[in-house]
């Protein structure tokens, strides 16, 4: 439940006419009153003698009767909305919400007969609007100085009572979401996401890998952003703003966003905290870099949060930077999962507490970030076997951060770490499939199937019964797989493997044998991910071979993208803010 207090106004009648009207796009359906300061106030839409203007006059009467100074903006307006996934509340339930919000805001406290006048109007299933006038019956004005915080607290109580989606108190860690006008502007320009989202990602990637002010601003410029520094009279840089080329306002001036308007941890002072330690000498080769980073991550996972709340806040922040950098330099066949994991972990990297950036875990994560940023990206090739070890270590580290957030009762951050961990688990299994495809040596293809007469008959591609294929390939998991909700997706993947010219049973047995399955929550889903990696690698190799060029190394930073079959099911959804807005040719996913 989300109460949102609007800016105060001075036109009670105009606001009521809008709420009772059709809306700007005929989105208002069945406008009616659900509650009011006086239960005997008639609803204008149900009365032939009482109009909206009459209701406005009743609400404004105490304002006109004030003997002292009258408030210039006397209209108090708050909308209370539920997310789409919540159940539909009844009018009686919304009436309770309205009365509690007016009590919490200080407009009309319970048992206070001299409170302000208000009405609650409902014109949609998922929200109500509450309109009040800032004048009490005793010739005083209400104290609404803590209205927003107290209404949020009331909303948390209703979420528990009504069984709604539980949100969180404002703890100052949420990202700065794009405004409606920014989203509409992106649609008009044909952009895949609002400019603010693009800038957030680019600045975060630069901050995660930088080691100094100069390095940070150079990385921003290299990313194609316009950068404007704020310089104090003594010559020190105290802040910065960034703009995307081509993004202009109505006066054709570039639209600059300060770092603080992008995310709480992207202000210049918070960015500078990242490079408080000495630079790290990078490893010589990408494989060595991934292995060195994996060792440091495993060691840091055991130390995360061991120094207390403030040191733990610094640890999860450094881990977030590591995931961001790993996503940038990761093998292109798993880069989509890595970028989504970085997106999801962003909230988990900001703990609602002051952070201390000194500590063993923080230093190990920071060293891993610098090793990857300078070794892998400079060479442009990756060893997917070494990458797999790093991803396994990263899954362990993210799980450690999730448990730490739970221990600190940071519910939203713990949930974000859980979502990121699932995506990293997917990246692990996709990498397993990629490695299996690289080392695959096909056996003789079986082209016949048994018939009822004991003879063998030719089986056309795509007609093999995949239940039998699973029984032959992984007999110890067959019952579990066939009862899994992900079985249809696995069956579709096996059909695609057969249509591509490989033996589905042989391939399934190969990917299943690469890594144990007993610990998987869903064996079928894990196999879908592995076959997805298999298909990406095989498609990439086939495309490179057909073009007469050398195949891009599995997991390298090549530009080609593996072709996906039309209509192939995807085991996971694409996240908001997918990295589609970049300069130059698109990288393969």
N, C-alpha and C positions, 0 to 999 in steps of 0.2 A: 504494500500500500504506500502510495507516494503522495503526500500533501505538498503542494507547491503554491506558495504565497505569491500573488502577482503584485506588480507595482500599484501603490494606492492611486485612486482616481477621484474625480469630483462630479461624476454624472451617474447617479444611481439609476435613474429611469433608463438611460441609454444602455447601461449594462444589462438591466433586466429585459429590455426589449430584445437584445441580442440573444440572451440565454433562452428566452421563450420563442425566439424566431427560428427560421430554417437553418441558420448557420451560413457560413461563407460559401459552402459547396453542398448545401442541402444535407449536411451530415447530422443535423439535430433530428432525433426521432422521438416522438411522444414527449415533448417537454412538459414537466409537471413538478409541483412542489412536494417534497418528501418530509420536510420539517420546517419549523419556524420558532421564533422566540416565544410566540403565543400560540398554543394549539388551536385556538379558535379563529386564527387568521385564515380567511378563505383563499383558495387557489384561483387566480384569475382565469385559468383555462377551464375551470369547472363552475364558474359563477357568471350569471348573466348581468349582474349588477356591480360586480367588483372587477376593476380593470387593472392592467399592469401599472398604469399611471397612479391609480389609487394606492397600490402596494408601495410604490416608490415614495409617495407622500407620507405614508405611515412610517416607513423606515427613516425618512429624513426629518421627521417631526422633532426628535430630540436635538438634532443639530441646529435647527432653526430656533429652538428654545434656549440655546446656550446664552447665558448672560455675559460670559467672558469672551475671550478671543476664540473665534471659530476656526477649526482646522481648515487649511486651504484644500487639502486632499483628504476628504473624510470617508471615502469608500474603501472598505476592507474587502478584499476578494481572494479566496483561496480555492483551488481545484484539488480534489482528492481522487486519485486514479489508481486502479489496480492493473497489474500487468496482464497481457492477453491470456496467459496460461491459468490465471486464477478463475475460480468459479464465479458465477454471476450472483451478486448479493441482491437480496430483496429490498424493497423500499423501506421496510421496517429496520433492516440492518443498516442501510445507509443513513436513516434518521438517527440511529444511535451514534454512528460515526460523526455526523454533523454536530450533534450536541456535545460530544466529547472534544471535538476539535475547537469549538467555541469556548469550552471550559479551559482547555490547555493553552489557547492563545491569549487568554485574558479578556476576550471580548464579552463573554457572558459566563462567568463562573457558576458552577452549581450552587444552589441555595442563595444566590445573590439576586434578589428581585430587582435591583437597580441596574442590572447589566445592560449592555447595548442590544439593539434590535438586529435581527438577522433572519435570513431565509436560505434554505437549501433547495436548489433546482436540479433535477435530473433529466437529461435529454439524451442519454446513451446508456448502454448496459454496464460499462466499466468505470464510470466516474460520476461525480456530482460537483456542482459549483456552489459555494457558500458566499453570500453577499451580506455584509454588515455595514453599519454606519458607526463611526468613531465618536459616539456621544452617549454617555450613560444617562439614565433617567434622573440621577441626582445632580445633574448640571456639571458633571466632571467628565474628563476624557479617560479612556481605558489605558492601562499599562500593557503594551504589547511588545515590550523590548525583548522578551525571550520567546516570542510566539513560534518562530520556526523550529527551534530546538525542541520545545515542549510538544508541538504537534507531531514531530518525528517520533518522539517517545510514545505518544499515544498510538501512532500507527503501528509501532512494533508490537504493542499489546494486542491490537485487533488482528494482526497476522497470526498470532498464536491462538486466539479465541476462535477465529473464523476458519482456521486451517488454510491460510493463504501462504503464498511464497514468502519466506522470511528474508527480508532485506537486512541492511545493517545501519547502525548509526553512522552519521557522517564523521569519519575519522581523519579526513584530510589526505587520504591516500588514493582516491579515485583519479583516473585520468581525466583530462579536460576534453569532454565530448564535443563534437562538432555541433554547431547550432543549425537550426532548421534552414536559415538563409544560406549557410555554407553548403549544405547538402543539395539544396535546389540549384545553387550556382554550379556545383560540380555536374549535375545532370544536364544543365543547359550547355555546358562546355564539352560534354561527352566524356568526362573523366570517370574512372572506375570508383573513385572514393573522394571525399572532401579533401581539400588541400591540407587542412590541419592534420589529418591522419597521415598523409605522406610526409609532412615535415616532422611529426612525432617520430616516425620510424627512422628517418634519415639522421636526425639529431641524436637519437638514442644509439644508433650504430656507431656514429662518430665518437660519442662520449665514451662508449664502452671500450673502444680500441685505443683511444688517445692516451698520451703520457704527459702532456703539457698543454698550456694555453695555445701555443703556436701550432702544435700538432692538431689540436681540436679544431681550430679555425681553418687550418689547411684541409682537413678532412671534410668539413662542411662545404668549402669551396669546390673540392674535388667531386663531391656528390651533386654538383650542379645547382647549389642553393645560393641565393643572394644573402650576404651576411652584413649586418650593421652592428658595430661595436659601440657600447656606451662607455665613454672615457671621462673620468673624473678630472677636476682641475689639476690634480697632482700628477696626471698622466697615466694613472692606473686604470685598467679595464674593469669596470664594475658590472657589466651586463652585456647582453647581446640580443639581437632579433634576427629572424630568418624569414625569407620570402621565397616562394617558388616562381621562377621566371614565367612570365605570362599571366600571373595572377594579379589583377588590378582592380581597384575600386571604381566607383562611378566617375571619379575625376581623373581616371587613367593613371593613378599612382600605385606603385607596388604595395601589396598588403603584407606588412611585416607582423610576425608573431613573436613576442618575447618568449624566452625559454620557459618562464613561469606559467605562461598561458598554454603551454603544450602539455606539461606534466609536472607534478610537484617536485620531482627529483631532477628536472632539467634546467633549473636556474643555474647561473654560473657558479655560485658558491657550492651548490650540491654537486655540480659536475666536477669541480676542482677536487673534491674529496676523493675522487676515484684514483687520482695519480699522486697520492701523498707519499708512496714508497718509491724506491729506486727502480729504474727500468731493468727488465730482465733480458739476459742474453738469449736469443731464440735458438732452438735446435736447428740442426743443419738441414734435415730433410722433413718433408711433411709427415712421413711415417713415424719418425722419431718425435715430431711435435705432438702428434696425436697420442703416442704412448706416454710421453712425458706428462702431457696434460691429464691423461687418465690416471696416472699414479698420484698426481697432486689432488685430483678431484676425490679419489677414494680416501686419501688421507684427510682431506678437509671435511668429508661427510661425517667422519667420526668426531670431529671437533666443533661442528656447527652448533652455535648457541651455548657452548660449554662455559663461556665467560659471563653469562647473564643476559638480561634483556637487551641492553644497548649494544653489546657486542654481537648478539644474535641478529639484531636489525642490520648491522653492517655486513654480517655474513650473507644474509639472504639477498642484500643489495648487490654484493659482489657476484653471487651466483647468478643473478639475473643478467648482469653484464656478460658473464661467460656464455650463457645460453644465446644471447643476442649475437655475440661474435661467432660462436660455433655455427649459428644458422647462416651467417654471411659466407663463411668459408667451407661449409659442409658439402659433401658430394651432391651434385645436382640432382641425382635420382632420389634423394631423400630431403631435398631442400624445402619442399613445400611443407612437410611435416615439421621440420625444424623451425621454420618461420612461424608456423601456427603455435608451436610450443612456446616460442619466445613471446608471442603476442599474449598467450594465456598467462604466462608466468609473470608478466609485467606487474600485475597488482600484488602478487605474492612477494615481489622484490621490495615492496614498500611497506614496512611494518609501521603501525601507528605508535611509534616511539622514537625518541632521539636515537640516532645511530652512532656507534663508535666504530671508526674505520680501521682501528688497530686490532689485530688478533690473528691467531694462527690460521684459522679457516679462511678468513678474508684474504690474507696474503697468498695463500695457496690458490684460491680462485682467481685472484688478480694476476698471479704469475701464469696460470694456465691461459687466461685471456690474452696476455701479451705474447705468449709462445705461439698460440694459434694465429693471432692477427698478423704476426711478422713472418712466420715460417710457411704456413700453408698458402696464404694468399699471394705471397711473392713468387712461389714456384708454379702455382696453378694446377697442380696435380694432387690427387688424394689416393691413399691406400685404404680401400674399404675394409680390409681386415683389421687394420689399426683403428679405423674409425669406429668399428663395431665395439671394440674394447672401451673406447672413450664413451660411447653412447650408453653402454651398460653401467659405467661408473656414474654418468650423469643421471640416469634413472635412480640410482641409489641416493645421490645427493639431493635430488628433488623430493624424494620420499622422506629423507631426513628433515628437509625444510618444512614439509607438510606436517610432520609430527611435532616439530618445534612450534609452528603456528597454532596447532591444536592445543598444545600445553599452555600457550599464552592466551588462549581463547580468542584468537584472531580468526573467526569463522570464515569470513570472506577470503582472506589470504590463504587459508588452508584449502578451501575449495578451488581456488585458482591454481594452487600447486598441484592438486589432484588432477585437474584437467590437463595441465602441462605434462604431468607424468604419464598420462595415458597416451598423449601424442608422441612423447619420446619413446614409449614402449612400441608404438606403431613404427617409428623410425628404425628401431632396433630390428624388428621383424622384417621390414622391407629390405634393410641392409643384409640380413641373413639370406633373403631370396636373391638379391643381387649377387652375392658371393657364390651361392649355389649355381646360378646360371653361368657365371664366369668359368667355373671349374667342371661344368657338366660334360660328361662323356656319354652320349646316348647309346643305349643298347639296341639290339635289333627290334624294330617296330613290329608290334603284334597287329595284324590286320584282319584276324578272324575271330569269330565268337562261336561258342558252342550252341548247337541247336538241340531240339528235343530228340532227334534221331541219332545223336551221337556224332554226327558229322560236324564239320566246321564250315561256316558260311562267311563270306566277306561282309565286313561291317563298314558302312559308309561313314566318312568323317562326321562327327557331331551326333551320331546315333547311339554311341556306346552307353549302356546304362551306368551312370556314374556312381550309383550305390555299390555296384560290384567293384568298381575301381577303388573306392574307399576301403572296402572290405579287404581287397588284396594288398593295398599299399600300407594301411595303418590298422590292422585288425584289432589291436589293443584299444583303439579309440573310436571304433566305428559306431557303437551305440551312442556314445556321448556326442559325436559329431552329428549324426542323423537327427538327434533330438534338439540340437542347438538352433536358436533363431537365425544364426548366421549361415546355416546350411544352404539355403537357396543362393546366397552370394558365392559360396564356395563351389557349388555345382556349376554356376555360370562361369566362374573362372576356369574350371576344369574343361568345360566345353570350348572355351577360347584357346586353351593350351592345345587341345586336339585339333582345332581348326587351323592353328598355326603350324601344324605338322609334327608336333611332339607327342609322345605317348603320355597321356595324362596320369596313368598309374605310376609310370617310372618317375615322372616329374614330381608327383605328390610324395612318393617315397623318398625322393632325393631331398626335397626341402624339409620334410618332416624329420629326417635323420640329422639335419645340420645342428639342431639344438633341441634340448629336451622340451617336452610338451606337458609334463605332468603338473607343473606349477601354474599353467595358464588358466585364467578364469574362463576363457572361451577358446577351446582348441580350434573350432571352426574359424573363428575370427582371426586367430593368429595365423592359420594356414592361408586365409584370404590375403593377409598382409604380405606373407612370404611369396605367394604367387604373384601378387602385385609387383613386388620387387623383381621377381623372375621375368615377368613380362616386360617391365621397363628396360631391363638390361638386354633381353633378347631383341626387343624392338629397336633399341638404340644401335645395337651391333648390326642388325639387318639393314637399317637405314644407312649407316655409314658404309657398309659393304656394297650396297646397291648404288651409292653415289660415286664409288671408285676411290674413296678416301679412307684414311686410317680411322678405325673406330675410336671414338672418344673413350678414354679410360673410364671404367666404372667408377662413378663418384667424382670424376674430374670436373673441372669448371668449363667444360666445352659448351658451345652455344646450342648444339642440336638438342632437341627434346624428343623423348621416346613417344611414338605415336600410340594413342590409346584407341581401342576399338570403339566404334559407335555403339552407344547404348550399354556399355559395360558398367555394371554396378560399382559404386564406390563404397568402401566400408565405413568411411567417415565423411562428414560434411566439410566443405571449404569454410574457412573462418571469415568474419568480417575483416576488411582491410587487407585482403590478399595482396601481395606485392606485384601489382600490375602496372603501377605508375612509375616507370623507371626510364632513364635515358638510354638511348642506344637500343640495339636489338634485344629481344626478350631472351632470358635464359630458360633452358628447359627445366622442367620440374621432374 
